Amino acid sequence: MQLISSSYFIPREGTDFDSLYKRVRIMPLYSFPHIKDMNIHIVSHERRFFAHIDFDAFYAQVEQRDNIKLRGKPVSVGGTEGGKGIVMTASYEARAMGVDTGMSVLEAKRICPELISVPCYGPKYESIMLNLLSALKEYVPDDCIEQYSIDECFADLSGVVKNFYEATKVSNAIKRKILELENLTASMGISYNKTFAKLATKLQKPNGLSVVTQENKEKIYSMPANKLWGIGRRIEVRLYTLGIKTIGELAAANERLLKKEFGINGVIFRKLARGEDTSEIMRKEKKEKSLNHYHTMAKPIYKTEDVRKEIRRIGEYICRKLRSKQLTAGCMHLSIRFENLTYTSHLVKLREYTNDDREIFNAAAVIYNDKLHKPREEMKARQFGMGVYDLHTDTRERNLHLFEKKVFLPYYALDKIKTKYGEGIIRVGLES
């Protein structure tokens, strides 16, 4: 694994998630409920109880938990030692000084010179989240849980509670379970639809619990319109020109006017603001179409041996990811970004479908040697990327070539050894 964000992180071997090495998913799975997600047969949910869980400054809270020296100090996650990159999240101590998500690390340190910036370690955050999602199954069925992003999820409590009082009791139990399992705090919102549950979470942070019912939904109306999911900076400005600043004003706005300005999304924004979100828990399973991995290096490289090592590392990562999903690839591409931010890349069709480290590396080496501009001392390579496409299920069978001697390696078994003892315990020779 590459640079981890905290030297105090100890992998939890023996758990269901110890083989996790995915990159962190920053963006939500979707922006906001679309018309196709709504139940058009009802105006609003009745006797339904949705809970929204939002982990407080998740990445930063995890780092402060794992490193006692960071506790009580302004901390941001993201960027490199040289101050490059963006703030992915900031602790509440840093937020109080003006540091915000999406800000460059250099700008954040100008605002808050004492800011401690640590790199992001996606696998740790993903494993924590999956562990907590698994624990939620003690309270609600699995098909009533929806992971919205890396640090947010929804739970439909309707099948296990009869009223908001019982929903509050279950939610408090969930908060205690999160604290017990991971020593982390989370804010929760409860309401009769997902949108208001998500907004309720924002009413008391950090470590809060808020309930929004049909009777007291006016507390939502005073919130700024940009607190509603789907409304970013540009839409906020366009709403402002229409005289709409709050969620209450959006709820009372003319539907035809909103549809003329924003199309069907304007209608959806108004429905969400009025508490007419009739979407359900989403559990879409999408077939993988491609897998990609990009690595930006803290120190640019140009020497052939360094480039070879980087291509091999990325290729091993991609192949392990393919095998973890039991897939093989028919095409691949290799790309290089230079210090001046220019790119060079090329796509090739592989000789056969594969997830073999050696075949992927050899194909990447051919691309690099024959098709790409080479980095040099005057123009070093800053980022390498690799992607695989045309994915199919791995049948674990291969075509036999009559005149080719080939050693088939037990990659799946090797992956299990690496999972238990670490990446460096065993590696496949490039010429094997």
C-alpha positions in Angstrom: 0.0 0.0 0.0 1.0 3.5 -0.6 1.6 6.2 2.0 -0.9 5.8 4.8 -2.4 8.8 6.5 -1.6 7.6 10.0 1.3 5.5 11.3 -1.0 4.4 14.1 -3.4 2.5 11.8 -3.3 -1.3 12.5 -5.1 -3.4 9.9 -7.8 -5.5 11.4 -6.9 -9.0 10.1 -9.5 -11.7 10.3 -12.4 -9.3 9.7 -14.7 -9.4 6.6 -13.0 -6.3 5.3 -9.3 -7.0 5.8 -8.8 -7.5 2.1 -10.2 -4.0 1.3 -7.8 -1.9 -0.7 -10.2 0.2 -2.8 -9.6 3.9 -3.3 -11.9 6.1 -1.3 -15.1 7.1 -2.9 -15.4 10.8 -2.3 -18.5 11.6 -4.4 -22.0 10.4 -3.5 -23.6 7.6 -5.4 -26.1 10.0 -6.8 -26.8 13.8 -6.4 -30.4 13.8 -5.4 -33.6 11.7 -6.0 -34.7 12.0 -9.6 -38.3 11.7 -10.9 -37.8 8.1 -11.8 -36.9 7.4 -8.1 -40.2 8.8 -6.9 -43.4 7.0 -6.2 -45.8 8.9 -8.4 -48.9 7.3 -6.9 -48.5 9.2 -3.6 -47.9 12.8 -2.6 -45.8 12.1 0.5 -44.9 9.1 2.7 -47.3 8.2 5.5 -46.1 6.4 8.7 -42.6 6.0 7.4 -39.5 6.6 9.4 -36.1 7.2 7.7 -32.9 7.8 9.5 -29.8 9.6 8.0 -26.4 9.0 9.5 -23.6 11.4 8.9 -20.2 10.8 10.5 -18.8 14.0 11.9 -15.7 15.3 10.0 -15.2 11.6 9.2 -11.6 11.4 7.9 -10.3 14.0 10.3 -12.1 12.3 13.2 -10.6 9.0 12.3 -7.1 10.5 12.2 -7.6 12.2 15.6 -8.8 8.9 17.0 -5.8 7.0 15.8 -3.2 9.6 16.7 -3.5 11.2 20.1 -1.1 14.0 19.1 -3.8 15.3 16.6 -6.6 15.5 19.1 -7.9 19.0 19.9 -5.9 20.5 17.0 -6.9 21.8 13.6 -6.4 18.9 11.2 -7.2 18.5 7.5 -7.1 15.3 5.4 -5.8 15.5 1.9 -2.7 16.8 0.1 1.0 15.9 0.2 3.9 16.9 2.3 4.7 19.8 -0.1 1.3 21.4 0.5 -0.2 20.3 -2.8 -3.7 18.9 -3.1 -7.1 19.9 -1.6 -8.7 19.6 1.7 -11.0 16.6 1.6 -12.3 17.2 5.1 -11.3 19.2 8.2 -11.7 18.8 11.9 -14.1 21.1 13.7 -11.1 22.9 15.2 -9.9 23.7 11.7 -13.4 24.6 10.5 -13.7 27.2 13.3 -10.7 28.9 11.8 -12.1 29.1 8.3 -10.8 25.9 6.7 -13.4 24.3 4.4 -13.7 21.2 2.2 -12.5 21.7 -1.3 -10.0 24.4 -0.4 -6.4 24.0 -1.5 -4.0 22.9 1.2 -1.9 26.0 0.6 -4.8 28.3 1.0 -6.0 26.5 4.1 -2.5 26.9 5.7 -2.5 30.6 4.9 -5.8 30.9 6.7 -4.7 28.6 9.5 -0.9 28.4 9.8 -1.1 25.8 12.6 -3.1 23.4 10.4 -1.9 19.8 10.4 -2.4 18.3 7.0 -2.3 14.5 6.7 -2.6 12.4 3.5 -5.8 10.5 2.8 -5.9 6.7 3.4 -9.0 5.5 1.6 -8.8 1.8 2.5 -9.0 2.6 6.2 -12.0 4.9 5.9 -13.8 2.4 3.6 -13.2 -0.5 6.0 -14.5 1.5 8.9 -17.6 2.4 7.0 -18.3 -1.2 5.9 -17.8 -2.4 9.4 -20.4 0.1 10.7 -22.8 -0.7 7.8 -22.5 -4.4 8.8 -23.3 -3.5 12.4 -26.5 -1.7 11.3 -27.9 -5.0 10.3 -28.5 -5.7 14.0 -31.2 -3.0 13.9 -32.7 -3.0 10.4 -32.7 -5.6 7.5 -29.9 -5.3 5.0 -32.2 -4.2 2.2 -33.3 -1.2 4.3 -29.8 0.2 4.4 -28.4 2.5 1.7 -24.8 3.8 1.7 -25.0 7.2 0.1 -21.3 8.2 0.3 -18.2 7.3 2.2 -19.4 8.9 5.4 -23.2 8.9 5.0 -26.0 6.3 4.9 -29.7 6.0 5.1 -31.8 3.4 7.0 -35.5 2.8 6.6 -36.7 2.1 10.2 -40.4 1.7 9.2 -40.4 -2.0 9.5 -39.0 -2.0 13.1 -40.6 1.0 14.7 -44.2 2.3 15.0 -43.6 6.0 15.8 -41.0 8.7 16.1 -40.4 7.9 19.8 -39.4 4.4 18.9 -37.3 5.6 15.9 -35.5 7.9 18.3 -34.7 5.0 20.7 -33.3 2.9 17.8 -31.3 5.8 16.5 -29.7 6.4 19.9 -28.9 2.7 20.1 -27.2 3.0 16.7 -25.2 6.0 17.9 -24.0 4.1 21.0 -23.1 1.1 18.8 -21.0 3.3 16.5 -19.1 4.7 19.5 -18.6 1.2 21.0 -17.3 -0.3 17.7 -15.2 2.4 16.3 -15.0 5.1 19.0 -16.5 7.6 16.6 -19.4 10.0 16.8 -22.1 10.6 14.2 -25.0 13.0 13.8 -28.4 11.6 12.9 -31.6 12.9 11.5 -35.0 11.2 11.5 -38.0 12.1 9.4 -40.8 10.7 7.3 -38.8 11.0 4.0 -35.1 10.8 3.1 -34.7 14.5 2.2 -35.9 15.8 5.5 -33.9 13.2 7.4 -30.8 14.4 5.6 -31.6 18.0 6.4 -32.4 17.1 10.0 -28.9 15.8 10.5 -27.6 19.4 9.8 -29.6 20.9 12.7 -27.4 19.5 15.4 -23.8 18.8 14.6 -21.5 17.3 15.8 -22.9 14.2 17.6 -26.5 15.4 17.4 -29.9 13.7 16.9 -32.8 15.7 15.4 -36.3 14.7 14.5 -38.5 16.4 11.8 -42.1 15.3 11.6 -45.1 16.5 9.5 -46.0 18.8 12.4 -42.7 20.5 13.0 -41.2 20.6 9.4 -41.2 24.4 9.6 -37.8 24.2 11.3 -36.5 23.0 7.9 -37.9 26.0 6.1 -35.6 28.6 7.6 -32.5 26.7 6.3 -30.7 28.2 3.3 -31.7 26.7 0.0 -28.2 25.4 -0.7 -28.6 22.9 2.2 -31.0 20.9 0.0 -29.1 18.2 -1.9 -28.7 18.9 -5.6 -28.4 22.6 -5.1 -24.8 23.7 -5.6 -23.3 27.2 -6.0 -24.5 27.9 -9.5 -28.1 26.8 -8.9 -28.1 28.7 -5.6 -27.2 31.9 -7.6 -30.0 31.2 -10.1 -32.5 30.7 -7.3 -31.3 33.9 -5.7 -32.2 35.9 -8.9 -35.7 34.4 -8.5 -35.9 35.8 -5.0 -35.5 32.3 -3.4 -33.0 32.1 -0.5 -34.5 29.6 1.9 -36.0 26.1 1.7 -39.3 27.6 2.8 -39.3 30.1 -0.1 -38.4 27.3 -2.5 -41.3 25.2 -1.1 -43.7 28.1 -1.7 -42.3 29.0 -5.2 -44.3 28.8 -8.3 -43.9 25.4 -9.9 -44.2 26.6 -13.5 -41.5 29.2 -12.9 -39.1 26.6 -11.5 -39.8 24.2 -14.3 -39.1 27.0 -16.9 -35.8 27.8 -15.2 -34.5 24.4 -14.3 -36.7 21.9 -16.2 -37.8 18.8 -14.4 -35.2 19.3 -11.7 -37.0 22.5 -10.7 -40.1 20.5 -10.0 -38.1 18.0 -8.0 -36.4 20.7 -5.9 -39.8 22.1 -5.0 -41.2 18.7 -4.1 -38.1 18.0 -1.9 -38.5 21.3 -0.2 -42.2 20.7 0.5 -41.5 17.2 2.1 -42.9 15.4 -1.0 -39.9 13.2 -1.5 -41.4 9.7 -2.1 -38.1 8.0 -3.0 -37.2 4.7 -1.3 -33.9 3.1 -0.2 -31.8 2.7 -3.3 -29.8 -0.5 -3.8 -28.7 -0.5 -7.4 -26.1 -3.0 -8.5 -24.2 -1.7 -11.5 -22.1 -4.0 -13.7 -18.5 -2.9 -13.8 -17.6 -1.4 -17.2 -14.0 -0.4 -16.4 -11.5 -0.1 -13.6 -8.9 2.7 -13.3 -6.1 3.7 -11.0 -4.1 6.9 -11.1 -1.2 7.8 -8.8 0.3 11.3 -8.5 3.8 11.1 -7.1 5.1 13.5 -4.5 8.4 13.5 -6.4 8.3 13.4 -10.2 10.4 10.7 -11.9 12.0 10.2 -15.3 14.5 7.3 -15.0 13.6 4.1 -16.8 13.9 1.9 -13.7 11.7 4.2 -11.6 9.1 4.3 -14.4 9.2 0.5 -14.7 8.6 0.1 -10.9 5.7 2.6 -11.0 4.0 0.8 -13.9 4.5 -2.5 -12.2 3.0 -1.2 -9.0 -0.1 0.2 -10.7 -0.5 -3.0 -12.8 -0.4 -5.2 -9.6 -3.1 -3.0 -8.0 -5.3 -3.2 -11.1 -5.0 -7.0 -11.3 -5.7 -7.5 -7.6 -8.8 -5.3 -8.1 -9.9 -7.4 -11.1 -9.4 -10.6 -9.2 -11.3 -9.3 -6.1 -14.3 -8.8 -8.4 -13.6 -12.0 -10.3 -13.2 -10.2 -13.6 -10.8 -10.3 -16.6 -10.0 -7.5 -19.0 -9.8 -7.4 -22.8 -8.4 -3.9 -23.2 -6.1 -1.6 -21.3 -4.7 1.9 -21.5 -1.6 3.6 -19.9 -1.3 7.3 -19.4 1.4 9.7 -18.2 1.0 13.3 -17.0 4.1 15.5 -17.1 5.1 18.3 -14.9 3.6 20.9 -17.3 0.3 19.0 -17.0 0.4 17.7 -20.6 -0.7 14.1 -21.1 0.3 11.1 -23.3 -1.7 7.9 -23.4 -2.5 4.9 -25.5 -5.1 2.1 -25.6 -4.5 -1.4 -26.7 -6.5 -4.6 -27.1 -5.0 -7.5 -25.1 -4.2 -10.7 -26.7 -6.6 -12.5 -24.5 -8.8 -11.7 -21.5 -6.7 -11.7 -18.4 -6.1 -10.6 -14.8 -2.5 -11.9 -14.8 0.1 -9.4 -13.4 2.7 -10.4 -15.9 0.5 -10.0 -19.0 -0.8 -6.6 -17.9 2.7 -5.4 -17.1 4.1 -6.7 -20.4 1.3 -4.9 -22.3 1.9 -1.7 -20.4 5.6 -2.0 -21.1 5.0 -2.3 -24.8 2.7 0.8 -24.7 5.4 2.7 -22.8 8.2 1.7 -25.1 6.5 2.1 -28.5 3.6 4.5 -28.1 4.2 7.1 -25.5 6.4 10.2 -25.1 9.1 9.4 -22.6 9.7 11.5 -19.5 13.1 13.1 -19.3 15.1 15.1 -16.8 13.8 18.4 -18.3 10.2 17.1 -18.2 9.6 14.5 -15.5 6.5 12.4 -15.1 4.2 13.5 -12.3 1.3 11.0 -12.6 0.9 7.5 -14.0 -2.5 6.0 -14.8 -3.8 2.7 -16.0 -7.3 1.5 -16.9 -8.8 -1.8 -18.0 -12.0 -2.2 -20.1 -14.1 -4.8 -21.8 -14.6 -6.7 -18.6 -15.9 -10.2 -18.3 -16.4 -12.8 -15.5 -13.2 -14.7 -14.8 -13.9 -18.4 -15.6 -10.4 -19.3 -14.4 -9.8 -21.1 -17.7 -7.2 -20.1 -20.3 -6.7 -20.9 -24.0 -3.7 -23.2 -24.5 -1.0 -22.1 -27.0 0.6 -25.0 -28.7 4.1 -23.5 -29.0 4.2 -21.3 -26.0 5.5 -22.4 -22.6 3.6 -20.7 -19.9 3.5 -21.0 -16.1 0.0 -20.5 -14.6 0.3 -19.0 -11.2 -2.3 -19.4 -8.3 -3.0 -15.6 -8.1 -6.1 -16.0 -6.0 -4.1 -17.9 -3.4 -1.3 -15.4 -3.5 -3.8 -12.6 -2.9 -4.9 -14.3 0.3 -1.3 -14.6 1.5 -0.8 -10.9 0.8 -4.0 -10.0 2.6 -2.9 -11.8 5.7 0.8 -11.0 5.8 1.2 -7.8 3.8 2.0 -6.8 0.2 5.7 -7.4 0.6 5.5 -11.0 1.7 5.5 -12.4 -1.8 5.7 -11.0 -5.4 5.6 -12.5 -8.8 8.8 -12.3 -10.8 8.4 -10.2 -14.0 10.1 -12.9 -16.1 8.3 -15.9 -14.5 
